[in-house]
Amino acid sequence: MRLLTAALLLLCIALCLASAEGVKCKCSRKGPKIRFSNVRKLEVKPRYPFCVEEMIIVTLWTRVRGEQQHCLNPKRQSTVRLLKWYRVWKEKGR
């Protein structure tokens, strides 16, 4: 009986971990083209074994829509320019 209980407990833990890992890859759909002036926060998350590419999450603020988060395609030229601009901007202490 103890062996059966332990096996069921391990199975439940494995299922919970498997479902939690799938949640980490947020960027299945890429966001729109953005204006640099609307950027509030930029997060670059590394690749996970279950995500094909790194995740670049941008938090934007506009008067009409408020604060929104978008995923950007790391291979686009505009995203590369945004990353360079953000690093320079942050180094200046803004």
Summary of the structure (lengths in Angstrom):
residues: 94
radius of gyration: 19.2
end to end distance: 62.3
largest distance: 64.4
contacts: 203
relative contact order: 0.15
helix: 43%
strand: 23%
